[in-house]
Amino acid sequence: MQNAKMQDLTPICWDMDVDPDQLHRLLRGEIDRVGHIDRINLYRRLLSTYDWYTLLALIPPDRLREALSAPVLDCLYPASLKDRYLYARSVLFG
């Protein structure tokens, strides 16, 4: 399972030379950044790439609120994608 998660993180950083294990550690909150990628940037890439169920499998439950926070959602495009996650946030967290 862990290996599958690391493989799922690899496509979102296709344009950078990043260790998938470091991305996974970043996602879990063990480190604050990998090179120039911080967790907010990682969440933006995840939300723009994967469907909801894959996101739920990749993002630890204790990090979901952060993944749907304003700094992440404010930079999503198109607007319909941002609206979809705003709705999910309102359903999950009120």
VEXDREN-423205 format. One record per residue: residue number from 1; residue in three letters; x, y, z of N, C-alpha, C in turn. Coordinates in steps of 0.02 Angstrom, whole numbers. Each point is the difference from the previous one (the first is absolute). Last residue first. Layout:
@nr:NUM&rest:ALA&n.x:X&n.y:Y&n.z:Z&ca.x:X&ca.y:Y&ca.z:Z&c.x:X&c.y:Y&c.z:Z
...
END
This chain:
@nr:94&rest:GLY&n.x:-912&n.y:1096&n.z:389&ca.x:-51&ca.y:50&ca.z:18&c.x:14&c.y:69&c.z:-17
@nr:93&rest:PHE&n.x:119&n.y:-219&n.z:-42&ca.x:21&ca.y:39&ca.z:58&c.x:-48&c.y:56&c.z:19
@nr:92&rest:LEU&n.x:-34&n.y:-163&n.z:-186&ca.x:41&ca.y:-36&ca.z:50&c.x:10&c.y:39&c.z:65
@nr:91&rest:VAL&n.x:-122&n.y:96&n.z:-185&ca.x:-34&ca.y:-61&ca.z:21&c.x:39&c.y:-35&c.z:57
@nr:90&rest:SER&n.x:95&n.y:190&n.z:-104&ca.x:-59&ca.y:19&ca.z:40&c.x:-38&c.y:-60&c.z:25
@nr:89&rest:ARG&n.x:186&n.y:-35&n.z:-142&ca.x:21&ca.y:26&ca.z:65&c.x:-60&c.y:19&c.z:43
@nr:88&rest:ALA&n.x:-40&n.y:-68&n.z:-222&ca.x:22&ca.y:-57&ca.z:41&c.x:21&c.y:23&c.z:69
@nr:87&rest:TYR&n.x:-54&n.y:168&n.z:-154&ca.x:-60&ca.y:-37&ca.z:21&c.x:20&c.y:-60&c.z:44
@nr:86&rest:LEU&n.x:172&n.y:121&n.z:-97&ca.x:-33&ca.y:41&ca.z:51&c.x:-62&c.y:-34&c.z:26
@nr:85&rest:TYR&n.x:110&n.y:-100&n.z:-179&ca.x:34&ca.y:-12&ca.z:64&c.x:-25&c.y:46&c.z:55
@nr:84&rest:ARG&n.x:-92&n.y:25&n.z:-217&ca.x:-11&ca.y:-69&ca.z:20&c.x:33&c.y:-14&c.z:69
@nr:83&rest:ASP&n.x:38&n.y:208&n.z:-107&ca.x:-68&ca.y:-5&ca.z:28&c.x:-15&c.y:-70&c.z:26
@nr:82&rest:LYS&n.x:203&n.y:37&n.z:-116&ca.x:2&ca.y:34&ca.z:65&c.x:-69&c.y:-7&c.z:34
@nr:81&rest:LEU&n.x:12&n.y:-75&n.z:-217&ca.x:39&ca.y:-44&ca.z:43&c.x:3&c.y:28&c.z:71
@nr:80&rest:SER&n.x:-99&n.y:131&n.z:-167&ca.x:-43&ca.y:-57&ca.z:17&c.x:35&c.y:-50&c.z:44
@nr:79&rest:ALA&n.x:116&n.y:187&n.z:-92&ca.x:-42&ca.y:19&ca.z:56&c.x:-46&c.y:-58&c.z:21
@nr:78&rest:PRO&n.x:224&n.y:-73&n.z:-124&ca.x:-51&ca.y:51&ca.z:-12&c.x:-43&c.y:11&c.z:62
@nr:77&rest:TYR&n.x:197&n.y:-15&n.z:86&ca.x:-37&ca.y:19&ca.z:-60&c.x:-15&c.y:-63&c.z:-38
@nr:76&rest:LEU&n.x:102&n.y:97&n.z:261&ca.x:-22&ca.y:-52&ca.z:-46&c.x:-36&c.y:30&c.z:-60
@nr:75&rest:CYS&n.x:90&n.y:112&n.z:203&ca.x:41&ca.y:0&ca.z:-60&c.x:-19&c.y:-55&c.z:-50
@nr:74&rest:ASP&n.x:-107&n.y:34&n.z:217&ca.x:-2&ca.y:65&ca.z:-33&c.x:40&c.y:1&c.z:-66
@nr:73&rest:LEU&n.x:-8&n.y:-191&n.z:155&ca.x:-56&ca.y:6&ca.z:-47&c.x:0&c.y:66&c.z:-39
@nr:72&rest:VAL&n.x:169&n.y:-43&n.z:169&ca.x:2&ca.y:-50&ca.z:-53&c.x:-53&c.y:13&c.z:-53
@nr:71&rest:PRO&n.x:9&n.y:137&n.z:194&ca.x:61&ca.y:10&ca.z:-40&c.x:7&c.y:-50&c.z:-57
@nr:70&rest:ALA&n.x:-189&n.y:-23&n.z:152&ca.x:-4&ca.y:56&ca.z:-46&c.x:65&c.y:11&c.z:-40
@nr:69&rest:SER&n.x:-51&n.y:-249&n.z:91&ca.x:3&ca.y:67&ca.z:29&c.x:1&c.y:55&c.z:-54
@nr:68&rest:LEU&n.x:0&n.y:-255&n.z:-1&ca.x:-58&ca.y:37&ca.z:-25&c.x:-2&c.y:72&c.z:27
@nr:67&rest:ALA&n.x:173&n.y:-152&n.z:64&ca.x:-2&ca.y:-8&ca.z:-73&c.x:-58&c.y:40&c.z:-32
@nr:66&rest:GLU&n.x:21&n.y:-13&n.z:237&ca.x:52&ca.y:43&ca.z:-28&c.x:-1&c.y:-3&c.z:-77
@nr:65&rest:ARG&n.x:-144&n.y:-144&n.z:114&ca.x:-22&ca.y:70&ca.z:11&c.x:51&c.y:49&c.z:-29
@nr:64&rest:LEU&n.x:54&n.y:-231&n.z:-2&ca.x:-51&ca.y:18&ca.z:-49&c.x:-25&c.y:72&c.z:7
@nr:63&rest:ARG&n.x:162&n.y:-139&n.z:134&ca.x:25&ca.y:54&ca.z:-43&c.x:-52&c.y:25&c.z:-50
@nr:62&rest:ASP&n.x:-29&n.y:-187&n.z:154&ca.x:14&ca.y:57&ca.z:43&c.x:28&c.y:60&c.z:-40
@nr:61&rest:PRO&n.x:-48&n.y:-210&n.z:-110&ca.x:-61&ca.y:32&ca.z:25&c.x:13&c.y:62&c.z:43
@nr:60&rest:PRO&n.x:173&n.y:-72&n.z:-195&ca.x:-18&ca.y:-25&ca.z:66&c.x:-61&c.y:38&c.z:27
@nr:59&rest:ILE&n.x:46&n.y:-37&n.z:-262&ca.x:8&ca.y:51&ca.z:53&c.x:-20&c.y:-30&c.z:66
@nr:58&rest:LEU&n.x:-17&n.y:-138&n.z:-196&ca.x:67&ca.y:28&ca.z:5&c.x:11&c.y:46&c.z:59
@nr:57&rest:ALA&n.x:-213&n.y:-103&n.z:-55&ca.x:48&ca.y:-54&ca.z:12&c.x:71&c.y:27&c.z:11
@nr:56&rest:LEU&n.x:-175&n.y:147&n.z:-59&ca.x:-14&ca.y:-27&ca.z:67&c.x:48&c.y:-56&c.z:18
@nr:55&rest:LEU&n.x:11&n.y:89&n.z:-218&ca.x:24&ca.y:49&ca.z:50&c.x:-11&c.y:-26&c.z:71
@nr:54&rest:THR&n.x:-88&n.y:-124&n.z:-175&ca.x:73&ca.y:-8&ca.z:1&c.x:29&c.y:48&c.z:51
@nr:53&rest:TYR&n.x:-227&n.y:19&n.z:-41&ca.x:14&ca.y:-62&ca.z:36&c.x:75&c.y:-15&c.z:3
@nr:52&rest:TRP&n.x:-80&n.y:193&n.z:-122&ca.x:-14&ca.y:5&ca.z:72&c.x:21&c.y:-63&c.z:38
@nr:51&rest:ASP&n.x:129&n.y:49&n.z:-229&ca.x:-71&ca.y:0&ca.z:18&c.x:-6&c.y:-4&c.z:77
@nr:50&rest:TYR&n.x:222&n.y:111&n.z:-121&ca.x:-34&ca.y:-62&ca.z:17&c.x:-74&c.y:10&c.z:16
@nr:49&rest:THR&n.x:156&n.y:184&n.z:-68&ca.x:17&ca.y:-60&ca.z:-38&c.x:-46&c.y:-59&c.z:11
@nr:48&rest:SER&n.x:0&n.y:222&n.z:112&ca.x:-7&ca.y:12&ca.z:-72&c.x:9&c.y:-62&c.z:-42
@nr:47&rest:LEU&n.x:29&n.y:-2&n.z:237&ca.x:-69&ca.y:16&ca.z:-14&c.x:-13&c.y:12&c.z:-74
@nr:46&rest:LEU&n.x:224&n.y:-38&n.z:72&ca.x:-41&ca.y:-60&ca.z:11&c.x:-73&c.y:14&c.z:-19
@nr:45&rest:ARG&n.x:153&n.y:179&n.z:-5&ca.x:13&ca.y:-47&ca.z:-54&c.x:-44&c.y:-62&c.z:7
@nr:44&rest:ARG&n.x:-11&n.y:157&n.z:172&ca.x:-26&ca.y:29&ca.z:-62&c.x:9&c.y:-48&c.z:-59
@nr:43&rest:TYR&n.x:99&n.y:-57&n.z:208&ca.x:-73&ca.y:-9&ca.z:0&c.x:-31&c.y:28&c.z:-64
@nr:42&rest:LEU&n.x:230&n.y:35&n.z:30&ca.x:-14&ca.y:-71&ca.z:-11&c.x:-75&c.y:-13&c.z:-2
@nr:41&rest:ASN&n.x:72&n.y:216&n.z:57&ca.x:12&ca.y:-13&ca.z:-71&c.x:-14&c.y:-73&c.z:-17
@nr:40&rest:ILE&n.x:-10&n.y:57&n.z:225&ca.x:-54&ca.y:35&ca.z:-36&c.x:6&c.y:-13&c.z:-75
@nr:39&rest:ARG&n.x:172&n.y:-79&n.z:144&ca.x:-60&ca.y:-41&ca.z:3&c.x:-58&c.y:32&c.z:-38
@nr:38&rest:ASP&n.x:241&n.y:65&n.z:-88&ca.x:-27&ca.y:-4&ca.z:68&c.x:-66&c.y:-40&c.z:-3
@nr:37&rest:ILE&n.x:232&n.y:29&n.z:-164&ca.x:-70&ca.y:-21&ca.z:7&c.x:-19&c.y:-2&c.z:74
@nr:36&rest:HIS&n.x:222&n.y:44&n.z:-100&ca.x:-42&ca.y:60&ca.z:2&c.x:-74&c.y:-17&c.z:8
@nr:35&rest:GLY&n.x:164&n.y:-176&n.z:86&ca.x:25&ca.y:49&ca.z:-47&c.x:-42&c.y:63&c.z:5
@nr:34&rest:VAL&n.x:-115&n.y:-140&n.z:132&ca.x:47&ca.y:-40&ca.z:-39&c.x:23&c.y:46&c.z:-55
@nr:33&rest:ARG&n.x:-121&n.y:40&n.z:261&ca.x:8&ca.y:12&ca.z:-72&c.x:50&c.y:-49&c.z:-29
@nr:32&rest:ASP&n.x:-80&n.y:-13&n.z:228&ca.x:-37&ca.y:59&ca.z:-22&c.x:5&c.y:14&c.z:-75
@nr:31&rest:ILE&n.x:-2&n.y:-243&n.z:149&ca.x:46&ca.y:53&ca.z:-20&c.x:-42&c.y:57&c.z:-28
@nr:30&rest:GLU&n.x:-115&n.y:-179&n.z:90&ca.x:63&ca.y:-14&ca.z:33&c.x:53&c.y:52&c.z:-16
@nr:29&rest:GLY&n.x:-237&n.y:-32&n.z:-81&ca.x:16&ca.y:53&ca.z:47&c.x:65&c.y:-11&c.z:38
@nr:28&rest:ARG&n.x:-116&n.y:-126&n.z:-187&ca.x:-17&ca.y:-22&ca.z:68&c.x:17&c.y:53&c.z:53
@nr:27&rest:LEU&n.x:56&n.y:40&n.z:-228&ca.x:-73&ca.y:-9&ca.z:4&c.x:-22&c.y:-20&c.z:70
@nr:26&rest:LEU&n.x:231&n.y:11&n.z:-48&ca.x:-30&ca.y:67&ca.z:0&c.x:-75&c.y:-4&c.z:9
@nr:25&rest:ARG&n.x:114&n.y:-201&n.z:-29&ca.x:15&ca.y:28&ca.z:67&c.x:-29&c.y:71&c.z:6
@nr:24&rest:HIS&n.x:-14&n.y:-101&n.z:-210&ca.x:-45&ca.y:-35&ca.z:47&c.x:11&c.y:26&c.z:71
@nr:23&rest:LEU&n.x:144&n.y:78&n.z:-166&ca.x:-67&ca.y:26&ca.z:-11&c.x:-50&c.y:-31&c.z:48
@nr:22&rest:GLN&n.x:218&n.y:-85&n.z:-2&ca.x:-1&ca.y:66&ca.z:31&c.x:-69&c.y:33&c.z:-9
@nr:21&rest:ASP&n.x:37&n.y:-205&n.z:-107&ca.x:-2&ca.y:-10&ca.z:72&c.x:-3&c.y:67&c.z:37
@nr:20&rest:PRO&n.x:30&n.y:-1&n.z:-235&ca.x:-69&ca.y:-15&ca.z:20&c.x:-7&c.y:-12&c.z:75
@nr:19&rest:ASP&n.x:186&n.y:158&n.z:-120&ca.x:-4&ca.y:-67&ca.z:27&c.x:-72&c.y:-13&c.z:24
@nr:18&rest:VAL&n.x:72&n.y:173&n.z:-200&ca.x:-17&ca.y:-4&ca.z:70&c.x:-6&c.y:-73&c.z:21
@nr:17&rest:ASP&n.x:47&n.y:176&n.z:-212&ca.x:36&ca.y:-59&ca.z:23&c.x:-8&c.y:-3&c.z:76
@nr:16&rest:MET&n.x:-176&n.y:111&n.z:-186&ca.x:52&ca.y:12&ca.z:48&c.x:34&c.y:-66&c.z:19
@nr:15&rest:ASP&n.x:-195&n.y:24&n.z:-143&ca.x:44&ca.y:52&ca.z:-26&c.x:58&c.y:16&c.z:48
@nr:14&rest:TRP&n.x:-179&n.y:-157&n.z:48&ca.x:34&ca.y:-24&ca.z:-60&c.x:52&c.y:49&c.z:-25
@nr:13&rest:CYS&n.x:-160&n.y:-26&n.z:202&ca.x:63&ca.y:38&ca.z:-3&c.x:43&c.y:-24&c.z:-58
@nr:12&rest:ILE&n.x:-209&n.y:-99&n.z:46&ca.x:-16&ca.y:71&ca.z:12&c.x:62&c.y:44&c.z:-2
@nr:11&rest:PRO&n.x:4&n.y:-246&n.z:-26&ca.x:-22&ca.y:38&ca.z:-58&c.x:-14&c.y:75&c.z:13
@nr:10&rest:THR&n.x:70&n.y:-153&n.z:184&ca.x:51&ca.y:14&ca.z:-50&c.x:-27&c.y:42&c.z:-60
@nr:9&rest:LEU&n.x:-128&n.y:-96&n.z:189&ca.x:25&ca.y:68&ca.z:8&c.x:49&c.y:20&c.z:-55
@nr:8&rest:ASP&n.x:-94&n.y:-221&n.z:16&ca.x:-53&ca.y:48&ca.z:-18&c.x:24&c.y:72&c.z:7
@nr:7&rest:GLN&n.x:142&n.y:-178&n.z:67&ca.x:-6&ca.y:3&ca.z:-73&c.x:-52&c.y:49&c.z:-21
@nr:6&rest:MET&n.x:22&n.y:-39&n.z:228&ca.x:59&ca.y:37&ca.z:-25&c.x:-2&c.y:4&c.z:-76
@nr:5&rest:LYS&n.x:-166&n.y:-127&n.z:104&ca.x:-9&ca.y:71&ca.z:15&c.x:58&c.y:41&c.z:-27
@nr:4&rest:ALA&n.x:14&n.y:-234&n.z:-14&ca.x:-50&ca.y:26&ca.z:-47&c.x:-12&c.y:74&c.z:10
@nr:3&rest:ASN&n.x:140&n.y:-112&n.z:151&ca.x:33&ca.y:7&ca.z:-64&c.x:-48&c.y:27&c.z:-52
@nr:2&rest:GLN&n.x:-86&n.y:-52&n.z:212&ca.x:44&ca.y:58&ca.z:5&c.x:34&c.y:13&c.z:-68
@nr:1&rest:MET&n.x:-130&n.y:-194&n.z:20&ca.x:-42&ca.y:60&ca.z:0&c.x:43&c.y:63&c.z:0
END
